[in-house]
Amino acid sequence: MNESFQYVVLALTQGLTEFLPISSSAHLLLPSQLLGWPDQGLAFDIAVHIGSLLAVIVYFRRDILSMGVAWVGSLGGRRRTADSDLAWMVIVATIPAGLAGIAFSDLVEIHLRSAQVIAATTLIFGLLLGLADYRRGSSDKVGKVTMITAVAIGLAQALAIIPGTSRSGITMTAALFCGLSRHAAARFSFLISIPIIAAAGLLKVLELISENIAVDWPLLVSAAGLSAATAFVCIDLFIRLIDKVGFMPFVIYRLLLGLYIVIFVI
């Protein structure tokens, strides 16, 4: 199959799945399992993740600017606002995932990137998302996130290093269990994705530089653009529709996907 076609499919897949609670890692691993596609390499992985990062930054640019200005203003015990508190909660929720990535990324890469693991996590965390949505909270304000809530969501986010878990899925699940509404859970999940994706991308860039790998820049820029455009559309639609449609369609999709992997892949 044409390599350019594979790049297009995988870039679109990254953009479509990165911020939906269905696991982008599972969908990027499955083509190699089902179709025998080769690994597209580190440079491609960086490109599509940078595209996703650009999408979420552009979408939440006003929130990020307000939070950044307020956070700087709060340093040294100075004036606190809802935006500065939210910025601190984003930082707190990021720490567990960062530590988990540093401590366990090699273990995950060697032992957990398999269809069996993807099937199990897709099913288990899909059911958990369904339960959380059924028991969802009512607070529509992300500013209601407390230190305990941020730590809980951060610990949940640390589990996302396991393929098939879904970073957005597990953080939204935790946020719902902590009393946030669907909309607030989604918004906080998207905000805390920014430092994690940025840090992971930076580490991969340093790895790429150290390995001195030849890069096809036009192809990678195109892949990043496709990933960014599709991710932006997904974020916008998800934010607009989540209160109306709920998480159950994603739960059903995860269960069907998990069962498909169990029956036809494993």
KEKE-3310 file (N, C-alpha, C; in steps of 0.2 Angstrom, whole numbers, plus 5000, padded with zeros to 4 digits):
npx = (5004:5002:5014:5012:4998:4996:5002:4993:4981:4985:4989:4976:4969:4976:4973:4959:4957:4965:4959:4947:4938:4943:4955:4970:4982:4979:4972:4982:4991:4984:4983:4995:4994:4983:4984:4997:5005:5020:5030:5029:5039:5049:5050:5038:5029:5031:5028:5013:5009:5013:5005:4992:4994:4996:4982:4974:4980:4977:4963:4960:4966:4963:4959:4971:4980:4974:4974:4988:4993:4986:4992:5005:5004:5000:5011:5022:5013:5005:4990:4976:4966:4952:4956:4970:4970:4965:4976:4986:4980:4980:4994:4996:4989:4996:5008:5009:5007:5018:5029:5026:5028:5041:5046:5041:5040:5049:5046:5033:5034:5041:5034:5020:5014:5003:4991:4983:4984:4978:4965:4960:4962:4954:4941:4939:4941:4932:4920:4921:4921:4908:4901:4905:4899:4886:4884:4887:4893:4887:4893:4897:4908:4925:4933:4929:4937:4947:4961:4962:4954:4961:4973:4968:4963:4975:4982:4974:4977:4990:4989:4987:4998:4998:4994:4979:4971:4967:4970:4962:4950:4952:4955:4943:4934:4938:4936:4922:4918:4923:4914:4912:4904:4899:4903:4913:4922:4927:4933:4943:4950:4955:4963:4973:4980:4989:5002:5007:5007:5015:5027:5030:5032:5043:5053:5053:5058:5071:5076:5075:5084:5096:5097:5100:5091:5086:5075:5059:5054:5043:5033:5031:5027:5015:5008:5007:4999:4987:4984:4982:4971:4961:4960:4957:4944:4938:4939:4931:4918:4916:4916:4905:4894:4894:4887:4874:4874:4881:4893:4890:4889:4903:4907:4900:4906:4919:4918:4913:4924:4934:4929:4930:4944:4947:4940:4944:4958:4967)
npy = (4994:5011:5022:5036:5036:5029:5037:5048:5042:5038:5051:5058:5049:5051:5064:5063:5055:5059:5068:5062:5051:5038:5032:5036:5030:5016:5016:5020:5010:4998:4998:4992:4980:4974:4977:4975:4986:4995:5003:5020:5028:5039:5052:5055:5052:5062:5073:5072:5073:5085:5092:5089:5096:5109:5111:5111:5121:5132:5132:5134:5146:5159:5156:5150:5161:5170:5162:5161:5174:5177:5167:5171:5183:5178:5173:5172:5174:5184:5192:5182:5173:5166:5161:5160:5150:5140:5138:5133:5121:5114:5112:5105:5093:5088:5084:5070:5062:5065:5061:5047:5044:5046:5036:5024:5023:5015:5002:5001:5002:4991:4979:4981:4986:4979:4969:4962:4969:4981:4978:4974:4986:4994:4989:4988:5002:5008:5003:5009:5023:5023:5021:5032:5042:5039:5042:5055:5072:5089:5101:5114:5122:5124:5130:5125:5115:5107:5105:5092:5086:5089:5082:5069:5068:5069:5058:5048:5052:5048:5034:5033:5031:5018:5008:5010:5015:5028:5044:5056:5050:5043:5054:5062:5053:5052:5065:5066:5057:5065:5075:5085:5092:5085:5094:5103:5093:5089:5100:5103:5092:5093:5105:5100:5092:5099:5103:5090:5084:5093:5091:5077:5078:5086:5078:5068:5075:5079:5066:5062:5071:5067:5054:5058:5057:5056:5067:5069:5083:5090:5080:5077:5090:5091:5080:5084:5096:5090:5082:5093:5100:5091:5087:5100:5102:5091:5094:5105:5101:5091:5098:5106:5097:5087:5089:5086:5073:5065:5053:5040:5035:5034:5025:5014:5012:5009:4997:4989:4990:4984:4971:4967:4967:4956:4945:4945:4949:4945)
npz = (5000:4996:5004:5007:5008:5019:5029:5028:5033:5046:5051:5051:5059:5071:5074:5075:5086:5097:5107:5109:5120:5117:5115:5107:5105:5105:5092:5084:5085:5081:5066:5062:5068:5062:5048:5045:5043:5043:5057:5057:5062:5072:5069:5062:5072:5081:5073:5071:5084:5088:5079:5085:5097:5094:5089:5101:5108:5100:5101:5114:5117:5122:5135:5140:5139:5148:5160:5161:5163:5175:5183:5184:5190:5203:5209:5222:5232:5229:5221:5220:5208:5200:5188:5190:5200:5193:5184:5193:5197:5185:5184:5195:5192:5181:5186:5192:5180:5172:5180:5180:5167:5166:5174:5170:5156:5148:5152:5149:5135:5131:5137:5137:5125:5117:5108:5117:5129:5125:5121:5134:5142:5134:5136:5150:5155:5147:5152:5164:5161:5157:5169:5177:5169:5171:5184:5185:5190:5194:5193:5183:5182:5179:5187:5200:5203:5215:5225:5229:5220:5208:5210:5211:5197:5191:5195:5189:5176:5175:5172:5159:5151:5148:5134:5126:5136:5135:5137:5137:5140:5153:5161:5160:5165:5178:5182:5181:5191:5202:5203:5193:5179:5163:5153:5160:5164:5152:5147:5157:5155:5142:5144:5153:5145:5138:5144:5145:5132:5126:5134:5131:5118:5117:5123:5113:5102:5106:5107:5093:5088:5094:5088:5075:5063:5046:5039:5031:5027:5020:5020:5033:5038:5032:5038:5051:5049:5045:5056:5065:5060:5060:5074:5079:5074:5080:5094:5095:5091:5100:5113:5110:5109:5119:5131:5126:5120:5128:5136:5132:5118:5116:5125:5121:5108:5112:5119:5108:5100:5109:5110:5097:5095:5104:5098:5084:5083:5094)
capx = (5000:5006:5016:5009:4991:4997:5004:4987:4977:4987:4988:4969:4968:4979:4969:4952:4956:4969:4955:4941:4939:4943:4962:4973:4987:4976:4970:4988:4994:4980:4984:5001:4992:4978:4986:5004:5009:5026:5030:5030:5045:5049:5048:5031:5025:5032:5024:5006:5008:5014:4998:4987:4996:4994:4975:4972:4982:4974:4956:4960:4971:4961:4959:4978:4982:4971:4977:4995:4994:4984:4997:5011:5001:4999:5017:5024:5008:5001:4983:4974:4960:4949:4961:4977:4969:4965:4982:4989:4977:4983:5001:4996:4986:5001:5014:5009:5008:5025:5033:5024:5031:5049:5048:5038:5039:5052:5043:5027:5036:5043:5029:5012:5011:5001:4983:4979:4983:4974:4958:4958:4961:4948:4935:4939:4941:4926:4915:4922:4918:4900:4898:4906:4894:4879:4885:4891:4892:4883:4897:4899:4913:4931:4936:4927:4942:4951:4968:4961:4951:4967:4978:4964:4963:4982:4984:4971:4981:4996:4987:4986:5004:4996:4990:4972:4968:4965:4972:4956:4945:4953:4954:4936:4931:4940:4933:4915:4918:4925:4908:4912:4899:4902:4907:4918:4926:4930:4937:4949:4955:4959:4968:4979:4983:4993:5009:5009:5009:5021:5033:5032:5035:5050:5057:5054:5062:5078:5078:5076:5091:5102:5098:5102:5087:5084:5068:5056:5050:5036:5028:5029:5023:5008:5005:5006:4993:4981:4982:4980:4965:4956:4960:4953:4937:4935:4938:4925:4912:4915:4914:4898:4889:4895:4881:4868:4875:4884:4898:4888:4891:4910:4907:4898:4911:4925:4916:4913:4931:4938:4927:4933:4951:4947:4938:4948:4965:4971)
capy = (5000:5018:5025:5042:5035:5027:5044:5052:5039:5039:5058:5059:5045:5054:5070:5061:5051:5061:5071:5059:5046:5031:5030:5037:5025:5010:5017:5020:5003:4993:4996:4988:4973:4972:4977:4974:4992:4997:5009:5026:5031:5044:5059:5055:5052:5069:5078:5071:5075:5093:5095:5089:5101:5116:5112:5112:5128:5137:5132:5137:5152:5164:5153:5149:5168:5172:5158:5162:5181:5177:5163:5175:5188:5175:5171:5176:5175:5190:5192:5175:5173:5159:5159:5158:5144:5134:5136:5129:5115:5111:5110:5099:5087:5086:5081:5062:5059:5067:5056:5040:5044:5046:5030:5018:5023:5010:4996:5000:5001:4984:4974:4983:4988:4973:4969:4959:4975:4986:4975:4974:4993:4997:4987:4990:5009:5010:5002:5014:5029:5023:5021:5039:5046:5038:5045:5062:5077:5094:5107:5116:5127:5121:5133:5121:5110:5108:5102:5085:5084:5089:5076:5063:5067:5068:5051:5045:5053:5044:5028:5034:5028:5011:5009:5008:5018:5035:5050:5060:5046:5042:5060:5064:5048:5054:5072:5065:5054:5070:5079:5089:5090:5083:5100:5105:5087:5089:5106:5102:5086:5097:5110:5097:5088:5104:5102:5083:5083:5097:5088:5071:5080:5089:5073:5065:5079:5078:5059:5063:5075:5063:5049:5060:5053:5060:5069:5071:5089:5091:5075:5078:5096:5089:5076:5089:5100:5086:5081:5099:5102:5086:5088:5106:5100:5086:5097:5110:5097:5087:5103:5108:5091:5082:5089:5083:5066:5061:5049:5033:5033:5032:5019:5008:5011:5006:4990:4985:4989:4979:4964:4965:4965:4950:4940:4944:4951:4941)
capz = (5000:4996:5010:5008:5010:5026:5032:5028:5037:5053:5054:5052:5065:5077:5075:5077:5092:5102:5112:5111:5125:5114:5115:5101:5105:5102:5085:5080:5085:5077:5059:5061:5070:5057:5041:5044:5042:5047:5061:5053:5064:5078:5066:5061:5079:5084:5069:5072:5091:5087:5076:5090:5102:5091:5089:5108:5110:5097:5103:5121:5117:5127:5142:5141:5140:5154:5165:5161:5166:5182:5187:5185:5195:5209:5211:5228:5237:5227:5220:5217:5205:5198:5183:5193:5204:5188:5181:5198:5197:5179:5185:5200:5188:5176:5189:5192:5173:5171:5184:5178:5160:5167:5178:5167:5149:5145:5154:5145:5128:5130:5139:5137:5118:5113:5107:5123:5134:5122:5122:5141:5144:5130:5139:5157:5156:5143:5157:5170:5159:5157:5176:5179:5166:5174:5191:5184:5194:5191:5193:5176:5182:5180:5193:5206:5204:5221:5225:5230:5213:5203:5212:5208:5190:5189:5196:5183:5169:5174:5169:5152:5148:5146:5128:5126:5142:5133:5142:5138:5143:5160:5165:5160:5170:5185:5183:5182:5198:5207:5203:5188:5174:5157:5149:5164:5164:5145:5147:5161:5152:5137:5147:5156:5140:5134:5146:5144:5125:5125:5137:5128:5111:5118:5124:5107:5098:5109:5105:5086:5087:5096:5083:5069:5058:5041:5040:5025:5030:5017:5022:5041:5039:5030:5043:5057:5047:5045:5063:5069:5058:5062:5081:5081:5073:5085:5100:5094:5091:5107:5118:5109:5109:5125:5136:5123:5118:5134:5134:5131:5112:5116:5129:5116:5103:5116:5120:5102:5098:5113:5108:5090:5096:5107:5094:5078:5083:5098)
cpx = (5004:5008:5013:5002:4992:4998:4997:4982:4979:4987:4981:4967:4970:4974:4962:4952:4960:4964:4948:4942:4939:4950:4966:4979:4985:4975:4976:4992:4991:4981:4990:4999:4988:4980:4993:5008:5015:5026:5032:5036:5044:5047:5041:5027:5026:5028:5016:5004:5008:5007:4993:4988:4994:4986:4972:4974:4978:4966:4956:4964:4969:4961:4967:4981:4980:4974:4985:4997:4992:4989:5003:5010:5001:5005:5019:5019:5004:4994:4981:4967:4958:4954:4968:4976:4969:4971:4986:4986:4979:4990:5001:4994:4991:5007:5014:5010:5015:5030:5032:5028:5038:5050:5046:5038:5043:5049:5036:5029:5038:5038:5022:5010:5009:4993:4980:4978:4978:4967:4956:4957:4955:4942:4934:4937:4935:4920:4915:4919:4911:4897:4899:4901:4887:4879:4887:4889:4888:4887:4899:4905:4920:4935:4934:4933:4947:4957:4967:4959:4957:4972:4974:4964:4970:4984:4981:4975:4987:4995:4987:4993:5003:4992:4983:4968:4964:4966:4966:4951:4946:4953:4947:4932:4932:4937:4926:4914:4919:4919:4908:4906:4903:4906:4913:4924:4930:4935:4943:4953:4959:4965:4974:4983:4989:5001:5011:5011:5015:5028:5035:5035:5042:5055:5059:5059:5069:5080:5079:5083:5097:5103:5100:5098:5086:5077:5065:5051:5043:5031:5026:5025:5015:5004:5003:5000:4987:4979:4979:4973:4959:4955:4956:4946:4934:4934:4932:4919:4911:4913:4907:4892:4889:4889:4875:4869:4878:4890:4896:4890:4899:4911:4905:4903:4917:4924:4916:4920:4935:4936:4929:4940:4951:4945:4942:4955:4969:4971)
cpy = (5006:5021:5032:5041:5033:5033:5048:5049:5039:5046:5060:5055:5048:5060:5069:5058:5054:5064:5068:5053:5039:5029:5031:5032:5018:5010:5017:5014:4998:4992:4992:4981:4970:4971:4976:4980:4993:5003:5015:5030:5037:5051:5060:5056:5059:5074:5078:5074:5083:5096:5095:5095:5108:5117:5114:5119:5133:5138:5135:5143:5157:5162:5152:5156:5171:5169:5160:5169:5180:5172:5167:5180:5185:5173:5175:5178:5181:5188:5185:5177:5166:5156:5156:5151:5138:5133:5132:5122:5111:5108:5104:5093:5084:5082:5073:5059:5060:5062:5049:5039:5043:5039:5024:5018:5017:5003:4995:4999:4994:4979:4975:4985:4982:4973:4966:4965:4980:4984:4976:4981:4996:4995:4989:4998:5012:5009:5007:5021:5029:5024:5028:5043:5045:5042:5052:5067:5083:5101:5109:5121:5123:5124:5130:5116:5111:5104:5094:5082:5084:5083:5070:5062:5066:5061:5047:5046:5049:5037:5028:5032:5021:5011:5006:5011:5024:5040:5054:5056:5045:5048:5063:5059:5050:5061:5071:5062:5060:5075:5085:5087:5088:5088:5102:5099:5087:5095:5106:5097:5089:5101:5106:5093:5093:5102:5095:5082:5087:5094:5082:5073:5083:5083:5069:5069:5079:5071:5059:5066:5071:5057:5051:5057:5058:5061:5072:5077:5090:5087:5076:5084:5095:5085:5080:5093:5096:5084:5087:5100:5097:5086:5094:5105:5096:5089:5102:5106:5093:5092:5105:5103:5087:5083:5086:5076:5062:5057:5042:5031:5031:5026:5013:5007:5007:4999:4986:4985:4984:4972:4962:4963:4958:4944:4939:4946:4946:4934)
cpz = (5000:5003:5012:5010:5017:5031:5033:5033:5044:5055:5055:5058:5071:5079:5078:5084:5098:5108:5113:5116:5123:5113:5108:5100:5102:5095:5081:5080:5081:5070:5058:5063:5065:5050:5040:5042:5046:5052:5057:5056:5069:5075:5065:5067:5082:5080:5071:5079:5091:5084:5081:5096:5100:5091:5096:5110:5107:5099:5109:5122:5122:5134:5144:5143:5147:5160:5166:5165:5173:5186:5188:5191:5202:5212:5217:5233:5235:5225:5217:5214:5203:5192:5185:5197:5199:5185:5186:5198:5191:5180:5190:5196:5183:5180:5189:5185:5171:5174:5182:5171:5161:5169:5174:5160:5146:5146:5150:5137:5127:5131:5138:5130:5114:5112:5113:5128:5131:5123:5129:5143:5140:5134:5146:5158:5152:5148:5162:5168:5159:5164:5178:5175:5169:5181:5191:5189:5190:5191:5186:5176:5184:5186:5200:5207:5210:5220:5225:5223:5208:5204:5209:5201:5187:5189:5191:5177:5169:5172:5162:5148:5146:5140:5129:5131:5139:5138:5143:5142:5150:5164:5165:5165:5177:5187:5185:5189:5203:5207:5198:5182:5168:5153:5153:5164:5157:5145:5151:5158:5146:5139:5150:5151:5137:5137:5145:5137:5124:5128:5133:5121:5112:5119:5117:5102:5100:5107:5097:5084:5088:5091:5076:5063:5053:5041:5033:5027:5027:5020:5029:5042:5037:5035:5049:5055:5047:5052:5067:5067:5060:5070:5083:5080:5078:5092:5100:5095:5097:5112:5116:5110:5115:5130:5133:5122:5124:5131:5132:5124:5112:5120:5125:5111:5106:5117:5114:5099:5102:5111:5101:5091:5099:5102:5087:5078:5087:5096)
residu = (MET:ASN:GLU:SER:PHE:GLN:TYR:VAL:VAL:LEU:ALA:LEU:THR:GLN:GLY:LEU:THR:GLU:PHE:LEU:PRO:ILE:SER:SER:SER:ALA:HIS:LEU:LEU:LEU:PRO:SER:GLN:LEU:LEU:GLY:TRP:PRO:ASP:GLN:GLY:LEU:ALA:PHE:ASP:ILE:ALA:VAL:HIS:ILE:GLY:SER:LEU:LEU:ALA:VAL:ILE:VAL:TYR:PHE:ARG:ARG:ASP:ILE:LEU:SER:MET:GLY:VAL:ALA:TRP:VAL:GLY:SER:LEU:GLY:GLY:ARG:ARG:ARG:THR:ALA:ASP:SER:ASP:LEU:ALA:TRP:MET:VAL:ILE:VAL:ALA:THR:ILE:PRO:ALA:GLY:LEU:ALA:GLY:ILE:ALA:PHE:SER:ASP:LEU:VAL:GLU:ILE:HIS:LEU:ARG:SER:ALA:GLN:VAL:ILE:ALA:ALA:THR:THR:LEU:ILE:PHE:GLY:LEU:LEU:LEU:GLY:LEU:ALA:ASP:TYR:ARG:ARG:GLY:SER:SER:ASP:LYS:VAL:GLY:LYS:VAL:THR:MET:ILE:THR:ALA:VAL:ALA:ILE:GLY:LEU:ALA:GLN:ALA:LEU:ALA:ILE:ILE:PRO:GLY:THR:SER:ARG:SER:GLY:ILE:THR:MET:THR:ALA:ALA:LEU:PHE:CYS:GLY:LEU:SER:ARG:HIS:ALA:ALA:ALA:ARG:PHE:SER:PHE:LEU:ILE:SER:ILE:PRO:ILE:ILE:ALA:ALA:ALA:GLY:LEU:LEU:LYS:VAL:LEU:GLU:LEU:ILE:SER:GLU:ASN:ILE:ALA:VAL:ASP:TRP:PRO:LEU:LEU:VAL:SER:ALA:ALA:GLY:LEU:SER:ALA:ALA:THR:ALA:PHE:VAL:CYS:ILE:ASP:LEU:PHE:ILE:ARG:LEU:ILE:ASP:LYS:VAL:GLY:PHE:MET:PRO:PHE:VAL:ILE:TYR:ARG:LEU:LEU:LEU:GLY:LEU:TYR:ILE:VAL:ILE:PHE:VAL:ILE)
# end
